[in-house]
Amino acid sequence: MTDVYELSTDVLVIGGGPAATWAALRAARDGADVVLADKGYCGTSGATASAGTGVWYVPPDPIEREAAIASRASLGGYLADRRWSTRVLDETFARLNELAEEARYPFPVGPDGRQLRNGLQGPEYMRRMRIRARRAGVRILDHSPVTELLVDTAGAVAGAAGYRRQAGEDYRVRAGAVVLATGGCAFQSKALGCDVNTGDGALFAVEAGAELSGMEFSNAYGIAPEGTSVTKTAFYHFATFYRADGTVLEGAGGRNRSPIAAELLCGKVFCRLDRADEPARAAMRRAQPNFFLTFDRLGIDPFTDKFSVTLIAEGTVRGTGGIRLVADDCATGVAGLYAAGDAATRELICGGFTGGGSHNAAWAISSGTWAGGGAAGYALSLGAGAARRRVSGIGEAGARPEGPRITGDARAVVSAVQREVLPYDKNYLRRGSVLADSLSTLDEIWSDVRDSLGGDGAERVRTRQAAAMTAHARWMYHAALARTETRGMAKRLDFPDQDPDQQYRLITGGVDQVRVRPDHAAVPAGAAS
């Protein structure tokens, strides 16, 4: 092989957001040599770096912890796991304290003089995480999207291959273990910071033999001022929503967006954050100043002025579907492969309903730390011979077409997928017949992708992203059809009630032939539905 940049390491972390940097930091601290490969520039790309986020940071008070866990049980359809929630609360509390005391993150100070550690400003947070990773010895490959995993002759994941955009060359990293922290999939909907989240990691994982969980809970839509990309749905809990004629849109809210979606199909929806009192308004500005930039620039006071809103698809960035985890160290069931952050299912702590930014942030910190430790332990156990293993790439769809004619028109594929997954009346307000029609179309798109989509270098990055989004959409709708009830975010207009007999998780797998099966063993014992 020529013109390929080659590296070897103990642990390869794929991704550049919070989960990836926490994973890299932990693996390096555990004694592993670490390479981190980011599609963009680590520290600035992704959903967190461009905004602020709350964090599920709860002091170890039994009553507060119990309330924090219980508050989401019903919303998530009783599919969350109390043990994992407890682990995440413990880990997040420790890591946020570490961020304050070792990394000297400038948390704001409350009226009582104590730091408020339940929120992070993305740019400063990720700037510090990049610095911390580099100081720990992590080698960072910026602007280096991965296009496929490498496996050894036994099928264990042994590295990855990709393309270095700025150097204009292919690269390969041989590794003892790989952490997928590639984020979720927002189908390039233009949600702020999310267009790099194209579901690549899920495709890589399933190609290697891993499974997914919670893919029916992948239809998250965030509220944003019309014409903008900033989604911060938590603040809309303080809002009143209005139709274009000025009447109140009853039932609409931050947690119940169905009336908003239904109204947007026929007209405009307006909103005012008029349920926030003065202390709440001050706290909101202090916690998430970036949320108000749009309004300030437009001359809108969101607490007193009405403004039009829209819903932007955020897929598995805020939805809870993702790569299934089979152990506490975030192992995936495929030797040498670990997953963290939005790439991994967040059902374990959120069930079937998005936890919002706070749970996502806590999950990224915790799962990243555990995955980094798990990957380091696995890689170091292999010894020096790991780098000498015979490896081969396993990427197929979008990389190695099966047919004789090769096309590189990835944009057409993405547009076709978006027509099936972005409209509210297809993916948010779901009906079985509509899902089935869309799935039939997506299956045809997939056949074309398998037959003819491909390319080299930078083109392969685009074709693989298009393949990953197509695969994501198919997994999502297969799972949605299998859940014939309404639970968590998976709302079916044709099955509007929650069915106690379906209190189980749905496991999805397969690339060409998608399969969905219930996981009865994963139902939290004693949970009521």
N, C-alpha and C positions, 0 to 999 in steps of 0.2 A: 504494500500500500504506500502511495507517495502523497506528498503535500498534506499530510495529516499531522497535526500537533498532538503529541502523545504525552500523557502524564500517568503516574501511578500514585496511589494513596491508600490509606487504610479505609477512610470513610469519605464517600462523595455525597454531599448534600445538594439536592437540586431544588432551586428556588432562592429567593432573596428577601423574603418578608420576615415577619417576626418569628414564625415557627422555624424557618430555615436558619436564622441567625442564632436562635436559642439552641437548636440542634447542633450546629457547628461548634458553638461555644462549649456545650457539655461534652461533646465527643473529644474536643481538643483537651479539655481539662482532665478527661479520663485517660489521657496518654496516647490518643490516636493522632496520626497525621491526617489532616482534613483538607479537602478541596471543596469549595462552594461554587456552584455554577448557576448564575442568574441570567434569566432572559433579558433583563434590563440592567440597570446599575443598582447593585445592592445598596439599599439605604434610601432609594428614591422611587423605586418602582413598586406597584401593587396598591391594594386598597388602603392599607394602613398608612403608608408613608405620605400619602397626599392629603390626609385628613387627621382628625382626632378621633379618639375612641374612649368609651367608658371601659372599665375593667371590673370583672366579677371579683372584687377584692373585699373579702368579708373577714373581720377579726375572728379569732378562734373562740368566740363566745357560743356556747351550745344553742342558746335560744336564737341568736342571729343566724347561725349556720342552718339551723332547722328551717327557719322562715325562708332563708334564701333558696334552699332546695325545694321546699314545698310550694313556693310561689309559682314555679314553672311546671309542676307535675300535671295539672289538668290541661294547660295549654299544649303541652307536648304529647297529649294523648296517653299518658302513663307509660311511656316507653323509655324514659330515662332510667339510668341505673344509679341508685343512691351511693353505692361504693365508689363509682367513678366520679360522681359529683363531689364527694368528700375528698377524694384524692386531688382533684383539680383545685378545690378551695385551699387545701393545705399547700400545694405546690405553688399556686399563684401568690399566696400570701408571702411565702418565703422568697420567691424570685422578685416580687415587687419591692420587698424590703431590701433585698440585695441591690436592686437597681437604684434605690434611694441612697443607701449607705455606702456602697462600693463604687457605683458608677456616678453617684452624685447627680442623679436626674433631678431637675428643678421642679418638683411637685409644688403646686400652689399651696398657700397656707390659709387655713380657715380662720374664722373669728376667734376660735379658742387657741390659736397659735400652733396648732398641729397640722402637719402636712396632710393634704387630701390625696390619697394614693389610689383613688378609684377612677382615675382618668389619665390618659396620656395624649400628648400632642405628637401626631405621627412623625413630622419631619425631625423633631429633636430626638424622639425615641429611637427612630431608625438610624439617625446619624450616630448616636452613641452605640447602638448595637453593632454597626459596622466596625467602629473603632475597637470595640471590645473583642470582636471576632479576630480582627487582624492582630491585635496585641497578643491574643492567645496562640498565634501562629497559623491561623487559617489562611490558606491561599484562595483568593477570590478571583473567579473568572467572570468579569462583567460582560454584558452584551453577548452572552454565549448560550443561547437556547439549546437545550437537549432535544434530540429528535428520536432517540430510541435507547432502550436499555441493552446492555450486553449480558449474556449469561454464559456460564461455563458448561462443560459437557454433561454435568449432572442436572442442569437447569437452575442452578443457584445464580442469583443476580450478582454480577461481578464488574459492574461499571456502567458507563453510558457513553454515547457518541452524540455529537452535535456540531454546531457551526458557530465560529467566532465572527460576529458581524464586522467588527472594526478591522480585524486582521484579514478578513476575507478567506478564511481557511476552515476546513473540517478539523474536528478534534476528537480524541478519545481519551477517556479516563478509566484506567483499570483500578478497581477498588475492591476491598474486602467486603464492604457492605455499602448500601445506598439508602439514603433517606429521601423520600419524595415529599417535598414541602412546596409544591408547585401552585397551591391555591385552588380555588374552586373553578366553576365555569359560569360566566355571566353572558356567554354568547355574544360578546362584543356589542353589548346594548348601550354603551357609552356612559354607564354609571361611573362616577369618578374613580379613577385608578384601576378599574376592573378590566380594561380591554386586553391586558396581558394575561388575564385569567381565562384560558381557553380549554381547560379540562385535560391538558396534556398528561398530567400525572396519572389520572384515572385510566386513560388509554394504555399508558406504559404498564401500569400495574396489572390490568386485566390481560394484556398480551403475555405477561409473565406467568399468569395463572392465579392471580389474586381475585377476590370477590369484592363486591360493593354492598353497601347497606343504606337503606333509607332514601333510595333514589326517587321515590314518589314524593318526598318532601323537598323537592328541588325547585319549587315554583315561587320563590320569594320575590316580591316586588317592593321596592322602597319608594316612599313618597318623596317627591322633589318639587321645588317651584318649577312651573312650566318653562321649558327652554333652557334649563340648567341641568347639571349632572350631580349635584350634591344631595345625596340621600341621607337623612338623619331622622329615621322614623320615630325614634323614642321621643323626640320633642313634640311630635304631633299628638301625643297623648294629651297635650294641653290645648288642642285645637277644636274649633267648631268648623264643620264643613258645610258648604252652601252650594245649592244648584245655581245655574246661571240666572234664574229668575229671582234669586235672593232668598228663597225658602231654605230652611235648614235641612240638610241631608241626614235624616235620622239614622242612628245606628252606626254611622261612619266614625272611624277613629284609628289611632295608630295601630291597634291590634286587630281591628276589623276593617279591612280594606275592601271587602267585597262590594259594599255599596258604592265605594269610590270607583272601582273598576266598572261596575255596571253602568254608572252614570257617565263615565268617560266614553263609553261606547256610543252614546247619543249626544253628548254635549260637554260643556266645560264644568269643572268643579273648582270652587274657590274655598279659601281657608283663612282663618285668623287664629293666632295663638292666644285667644282671649281668656283662656281658663288658667293662665299662669299669673300668680300674684307677683307683687314686686320682689319679694325674696327669691321666688323661683326664677323670675326673669334675670336677676343678677347672677344667680347660680348657673343658669344656662349660658350666659355670655362668658362667665369665668371658665366653665368647663369645656366649651366647644366654640371658641371664638371664630373658627373658620366657617361655622354654620351661618354666621351673620354677615360674612363678607358679601355674599350675593345680594342680600337685602340692602346693606349699606350702600353698595355701588348703584343699586337701582333706586335708591331714595325711598325704600319701603320700610315702614316700621311693622314687623310681622305681628306685633302684639295688638296693634290698633287698626292696621290697614288689611283689607282683604287682598289676597293674591291668588292667582290661578295655580293649580298643582297638577302634576301628572304622576304616573307610576312607572318606574323603570325596573326592568327585570334584573335580578341579581343572582338568579340560579342557585348554584351551590356555594356561592360566596357567602350568602346569608342563609340559604337553605341548609338542611342538615345531612344531606346525602353525601356519600364519599366512600373512600376505600375502607373496607372492613378491617378492623383490628382484632387480633386473636389473642393478644397477651398484654400484660401491663406495660411492657416496654415498647408498645406500638408496633410489634411485629405484624406482618400481613398474612402469614401462613406460607409465604414463598421464602425460601432460605436466602438470607442476605438482604431482604427488602423490608424497609420500615416506612411508615407514613406519619405525617403530622400536619397540624393546622387544618385549613379548609380542604386540603386534599383528602384528609381522613374523615370518616363519618363523625358527625358531632351528635348523633343520636344518643350516645352514651351519657351526655349531660343535658341535652336539650329535648330528647325525644323527637317528636315530629313537628316542633315549632321552633323557628329561629330564636335563639337567645338574644339576638341583637348584637351590637358591637361588644358589649361587656363580656358575654359568654364566649364570643369568638376570640376576643383578645386573651382571655384566660386559658382557653383551649389551646391557642397557638403557643403560649408560653409553656404550658404544662406538657402538652403532647410533644412539642419540639424538644424540650429537655429530656423527656423519657426516651424519645426515638433516638436522640443523639447518644444517650448512654447505652441503649440497646445495640445500636449499630457499632459503637466502639467496642463493646464487649465481644460481639460476634466476630468482628474483623480481627481483633487482636488474638482471638482464639485460633484463627487460621494459621498464624505464623507468617514467616517471610514468603512462603510458597504461594500465597494468595495472588501476588502480582504476576506470577509466572503461569497462571492458569490459561488454558486455551479458551478463548472467548469468541462469541459471534453475536451480531446484532439480531434482534427479534422484531423490529418494526416492520409492519407490512402495509396496512391501509395508509395511503397517502405517501408511502415511501417506495414500495416495490409493487407496482400494479401487476395484476394477474393477466391483463389483456395485452394485445400487441400495440394498441394505440395509447400513447401517453399524453395527457393534458396537464397543464399547470394552472388551470383556471380556478384557483382556490376561492377567489372572491365570489364567483357564481355559486359555489357550493355553500359558502357561509350565508349568502343572501337567501338561498333556498331553505336552509335550516331555520334562519331567523323568521321566515314567513310562517313556520309551523310552531315556533316556541315563544315568540314575543307577544303575539296578540292576546289580549285579556280573555277573549271568548274562546280561546283554544287551551291556554295553559293555566290561567288563574281561575276562571269560572268553568270548571271542567265538566264535561259530559262524556259518557262512554263512547257514544257514536262518533263524536268529534275527535276524541283521542284516537280511536281506531282509524279514522280517515287520515289523520295526520301521521300516524305510525306507518300506514301503508305508503304514504309519500316519502317518509324518511327511509323506509326500507329500500325504496327505489333509488334514493340519493346514495344510500350506502353501497348498493350494488355498483353504481357508477363510480363511486370513489374507489372501491376495491378493484374495479376493472381497469380504470384509466388514470386516476389522479396520482401524480408523482412529480418528482423533480430533484435537482441536486442543489447543494449549497444553500443559499438564502431562500431559494424556491421551495426546498424541502421543508424548511421551517414553516412556511405558509401552508403547504399542503398537509403537513402533519397536524397543524392547528385545526384546519378545516375538518380533517378526519376525526380528530378528538371531539369537536363540537357535534359532529353528526352522531358519533357513538354515544355521547352524553345524552343527546336528545332521545335516542332510541331506548337507552337504559331507563331514562326518566319516564317515558310513556308506557313502556312495558310494565314497570312497577306500578304506575298510576292506574292502569287497567286492572292489575291484580288486586288492588285494594278497593273493594266494592263497598265502601262506607265513607264517612267523613271523619277524619282524625287528624289532629294537628293542622298543618298547612294543606294537607291532601284533602281538599274539599271537592266533593262530587255533587253536582246539582241533581243528578239522578239517584244518588244515595246520600241524602242529607243528614242522616243520623249516624251516630257512632255505634258500632256493633261490638258488644262485649266479646263475641267469639273471634274477633280479629285483633285482639290485643297481643300482637306479635310483630316482630320486625320482618321485613322482606329483604331477602338476600338476592342480589342480582349478579349474574356473571355471563361470560361468553362474549365473543366479539362478533362473529357472523350469526350464529344461532344464539340469541339471547334467552336466558332461562331465569325464572324468578321462583323462589321457594320461600315458604314461611320458616322462620327460625323460632320455634316455640320455646326452645331452651333459653333464649335470651330475654324472655319476658320477666321483668323484675318480680320476684316473689312477693305476694301480698299486696301488690298495687291494685287499686280499685279503678274501674273504668266507668 
